[in-house]
Amino acid sequence: MNLQDLRYLVAVAEHRHFGRAAAACNISQPTLSSQVRKLEGELGVTLLERTNKRVELTAVGSRILAHAQRALREAALMEEVARAARDPLDGPLKLGVIPTLAPYLMPLILRPLRAAYPALSIELWEDQTRVLIDGLRNHRLDAALLATATDSPEITELALFDEPLLAALPPTHRLASQSIVSEDALSDELLVLADGHCLAVQALHACGAKHGVRTGLRGSMQAATLETLVNLVAAGYGATLIPALAADSLGRLGITLRPLAGRSTRTIRLASRPGFPRPQALRALEKVIREAIRTALVTV
């Protein structure tokens, strides 16, 4: 038994298909199948139930899978500890970022980060908050940039900056001529992102709208990206709130942007595990972000 065989078992369990698991592992399907059977022979039990269409774990397979995942996490942690001892600023940093932040913050920090710390590389994973928190817990991620508190004792959080929210309006909107817009004035026509995006909850809360209530035409629309949402605004279907870092990019889509009277913001946090062995890498990331934001938000 070796770690690679355990990786193959985990891959099959994740994909429930030998072909897809083999592709994910960059090996041939016969090789993967042979190695899993070898592992079953060494353990003396059947780990998988195989059919023509799908692969399922047996009862004992599910129990052994949990141990395999734990062993792989511990092995990865050993590698991290050794790398940190050699040079904590050398090697990849697996970073998760929420979709409403990644396209607007990452262009500001990737080049300065490489210039200041050339041996530190960012492996980016963009996804919703729930998935990123799960990635931290399961050691698939080293850190994550989030806009909501995790309220999880096994995750540490560092507040990096408060990002203002802006009103995004059609140019012909009744409020477009105002220099500042009240959040309450938008509550009846607010367009928000689909469920799962923290910005949707923040926008509803800022405008005093009841969470989960979406009426009329606006309630039938489910935008998965900020760009789609803003295009709906530009077409006159309603108004929304966008984060300030997105103003330069999304403001070109034919909308009017206005500051909010209540100065609504969202707090961007750097989340990680308390035992992450390369805190110097996190501090380097923090430093670059703070320097980039100091300039970027002044211009908003």
URNOR-V344323 format. One record per residue. RES is the residue in one letter. SS is DSSP state (H for helix, E for strand, C for the rest). PHI is phi in whole degrees, 0 to 359 (* if undefined). NEAR is the number of other C-alpha atoms within 10 Angstrom. Layout:
# URNOR-V344323
RES | SS | PHI | NEAR
RES | SS | PHI | NEAR
This chain:
# URNOR-V344323
M | C | * | 12
N | C | 221 | 7
L | H | 298 | 12
Q | H | 296 | 12
D | H | 297 | 17
L | H | 294 | 20
R | H | 297 | 18
Y | H | 295 | 23
L | H | 297 | 28
V | H | 298 | 19
A | H | 297 | 20
V | H | 295 | 24
A | H | 295 | 20
E | H | 287 | 11
H | H | 267 | 16
R | C | 55 | 18
H | C | 198 | 19
F | H | 293 | 23
G | H | 296 | 17
R | H | 292 | 15
A | H | 295 | 23
A | H | 296 | 20
A | H | 297 | 13
A | H | 295 | 13
C | H | 268 | 16
N | C | 60 | 10
I | C | 226 | 13
S | C | 282 | 13
Q | H | 297 | 17
P | H | 300 | 12
T | H | 296 | 12
L | H | 298 | 23
S | H | 299 | 18
S | H | 295 | 11
Q | H | 292 | 18
V | H | 293 | 21
R | H | 295 | 18
K | H | 298 | 14
L | H | 297 | 20
E | H | 299 | 17
G | H | 294 | 13
E | H | 293 | 10
L | H | 276 | 12
G | C | 77 | 9
V | C | 221 | 13
T | C | 269 | 16
L | C | 267 | 24
L | E | 229 | 21
E | E | 261 | 12
R | E | 256 | 14
T | C | 232 | 9
N | C | 292 | 6
K | C | 251 | 8
R | C | 207 | 11
V | E | 238 | 16
E | E | 235 | 17
L | E | 283 | 19
T | C | 283 | 15
A | H | 299 | 13
V | H | 289 | 12
G | H | 298 | 19
S | H | 296 | 15
R | H | 292 | 12
I | H | 290 | 18
L | H | 302 | 19
A | H | 300 | 11
H | H | 292 | 13
A | H | 297 | 18
Q | H | 297 | 16
R | H | 294 | 14
A | H | 296 | 15
L | H | 292 | 17
R | H | 296 | 15
E | H | 294 | 13
A | H | 295 | 13
A | H | 296 | 14
L | H | 293 | 16
M | H | 300 | 13
E | H | 296 | 13
E | H | 295 | 18
V | H | 298 | 16
A | H | 295 | 13
R | H | 295 | 16
A | H | 296 | 19
A | H | 292 | 11
R | H | 284 | 10
D | H | 195 | 15
P | C | 295 | 20
L | C | 260 | 21
D | C | 243 | 16
G | E | 120 | 17
P | E | 283 | 16
L | E | 240 | 19
K | E | 278 | 18
L | E | 244 | 24
G | E | 264 | 29
V | E | 220 | 23
I | C | 291 | 22
P | H | 295 | 20
T | H | 276 | 24
L | H | 240 | 20
A | H | 306 | 17
P | H | 292 | 15
Y | H | 252 | 18
L | H | 272 | 17
M | H | 301 | 13
P | H | 299 | 11
L | H | 280 | 18
I | H | 244 | 18
L | H | 296 | 15
R | H | 292 | 13
P | H | 299 | 16
L | H | 294 | 19
R | H | 293 | 14
A | H | 294 | 11
A | H | 279 | 11
Y | C | 225 | 16
P | C | 298 | 13
A | C | 274 | 14
L | E | 266 | 20
S | E | 245 | 18
I | E | 260 | 15
E | E | 257 | 13
L | E | 271 | 16
W | E | 228 | 19
E | E | 260 | 18
D | C | 194 | 17
Q | C | 287 | 17
T | H | 306 | 23
R | H | 302 | 14
V | H | 291 | 15
L | H | 293 | 24
I | H | 297 | 23
D | H | 297 | 12
G | H | 296 | 19
L | H | 294 | 21
R | H | 297 | 16
N | C | 264 | 13
H | C | 65 | 20
R | C | 282 | 17
L | C | 236 | 21
D | C | 267 | 23
A | E | 203 | 25
A | E | 210 | 25
L | E | 259 | 23
L | E | 236 | 27
A | C | 242 | 25
T | C | 222 | 15
A | C | 288 | 17
T | C | 277 | 16
D | C | 52 | 9
S | C | 236 | 10
P | C | 294 | 9
E | C | 271 | 12
I | E | 233 | 17
T | E | 262 | 17
E | E | 229 | 22
L | E | 234 | 14
A | E | 290 | 15
L | E | 263 | 16
F | E | 195 | 18
D | E | 262 | 16
E | E | 258 | 18
P | E | 298 | 19
L | E | 258 | 26
L | E | 239 | 28
A | E | 281 | 26
A | E | 250 | 30
L | E | 232 | 26
P | E | 297 | 23
P | C | 303 | 17
T | C | 266 | 12
H | C | 296 | 16
R | C | 297 | 9
L | C | 260 | 18
A | C | 295 | 18
S | C | 278 | 12
Q | C | 278 | 10
S | C | 282 | 11
I | E | 224 | 17
V | E | 244 | 21
S | C | 283 | 18
E | H | 300 | 25
D | H | 299 | 14
A | H | 291 | 12
L | H | 258 | 23
S | H | 298 | 19
D | H | 273 | 15
E | H | 225 | 18
L | E | 280 | 25
L | C | 265 | 28
V | C | 227 | 29
L | E | 292 | 21
A | C | 297 | 16
D | C | 306 | 13
G | C | 108 | 14
H | C | 268 | 20
C | H | 296 | 20
L | H | 297 | 25
A | H | 297 | 21
V | H | 295 | 18
Q | H | 295 | 20
A | H | 293 | 29
L | H | 298 | 23
H | H | 295 | 15
A | H | 298 | 22
C | C | 266 | 21
G | C | 72 | 15
A | C | 277 | 19
K | C | 287 | 11
H | C | 302 | 12
G | C | 91 | 11
V | C | 263 | 8
R | C | 228 | 18
T | C | 255 | 12
G | H | 59 | 8
L | H | 297 | 11
R | H | 297 | 17
G | H | 289 | 14
S | C | 270 | 9
M | C | 260 | 17
Q | C | 232 | 14
A | E | 268 | 17
A | C | 266 | 15
T | C | 229 | 14
L | H | 297 | 21
E | H | 297 | 16
T | H | 298 | 14
L | H | 300 | 25
V | H | 291 | 28
N | H | 294 | 17
L | H | 295 | 20
V | H | 299 | 24
A | H | 300 | 22
A | C | 278 | 14
G | C | 91 | 15
Y | C | 275 | 19
G | C | 158 | 22
A | E | 234 | 26
T | E | 207 | 29
L | E | 246 | 31
I | E | 232 | 25
P | E | 289 | 22
A | H | 298 | 24
L | H | 295 | 23
A | H | 272 | 20
A | H | 299 | 17
D | H | 297 | 12
S | H | 286 | 11
L | H | 280 | 23
G | H | 295 | 15
R | H | 276 | 9
L | H | 268 | 14
G | C | 87 | 16
I | E | 238 | 24
T | E | 249 | 23
L | E | 251 | 23
R | E | 222 | 20
P | E | 292 | 21
L | E | 260 | 21
A | C | 297 | 14
G | C | 276 | 14
R | C | 52 | 15
S | C | 297 | 20
T | E | 222 | 19
R | E | 232 | 20
T | E | 264 | 15
I | E | 270 | 19
R | E | 240 | 21
L | E | 259 | 23
A | E | 254 | 24
S | E | 202 | 24
R | E | 269 | 19
P | C | 302 | 12
G | C | 267 | 11
F | C | 302 | 17
P | C | 280 | 19
R | C | 235 | 19
P | H | 298 | 16
Q | H | 297 | 14
A | H | 294 | 23
L | H | 293 | 19
R | H | 293 | 13
A | H | 296 | 15
L | H | 297 | 20
E | H | 303 | 17
K | H | 299 | 13
V | H | 294 | 19
I | H | 296 | 20
R | H | 299 | 14
E | H | 293 | 13
A | H | 293 | 16
I | H | 290 | 19
R | H | 304 | 11
T | H | 275 | 11
A | H | 296 | 14
L | H | 282 | 14
V | H | 293 | 7
T | H | 275 | 10
V | C | 281 | 13
